[in-house]
Structure formats: C-alpha cells, structure tokens
Amino acid sequence: MGFFNRAPAPPPSRTVIGPKTTLKGALSSRQDIEVQGAVEGPLRCKATVIVVAGGHVQGELDCVTLSCEGSASGKADVSGLSRFGETATWDGDLSTARLSVSEGARLTGTIRALTTKP
C-alpha cells in the first residue's frame, strides 16, 4: 500500500460520563475520561481526566493530566499537569507535578508540588 493510500488514523477514544449520569463506585481507564455529569468514588486514569463546566468528581483521583472547568473534591494525585479553568472549583488535597490556574478558579485545600528526579 502506498503512502497516499493509507487510511487516516482513528480519533483518540474517550470515555464520556454524560451530563445526566451519576456514576457511583470505582472507575478505571487507560484512555481519556470526560466527566459531564458526576463521578462519586475512586477514579484511576492512565491518561487525561477532563471535568467540563457542570461536571463533578468526588473522591480519590489518580491520573496523568487533569483538566478541570467544573468542580472536584477529594484527594488527587496527578503525575503531570493539573489545569483549572476560570469556572473550576477544587476542594481537597492535590499533589501534582505542574499546575495551571486561570483567573476565576477557586481552589481550597492543600497543594503539594511533586518533584521529578534528575
């Protein structure tokens, strides 16, 4: 098959918790998770957790990247970037390697910067 005959790569897959859905219990994924509704319980993700405006996560969160425009509370361990947009609220303990907070975001609790080994 020639270079120009290749099919385009499929879009990355993502698990979506819809806006009228509440998931109670443990959730684990190797792909991105987008929370439009609510997740109550431990959430483990080997990729990015996206909490959109109106979405809510409550419980333990363990992921590579966190992008939050909604609300989240509990304890989070983020090995990469934690980004809080202008509509985000956070209440709890956050450990993260990198942090980005937009004007208007509200963070309450403790934040611990993870250090990387040289």
Buried (B, 14 or more C-beta within 10 A) or exposed (E): EEEEEEEEEEEEEEBBBEEEEEBEEEBEBEEBBBBBBBBBBBBBBEBBBBBBEBBBBBBBBBBBBBBBBBBBBBBBBBBBBBBBBEBBBBBBBBBBBBBEBEEEBEBEEEBEEEEEEE
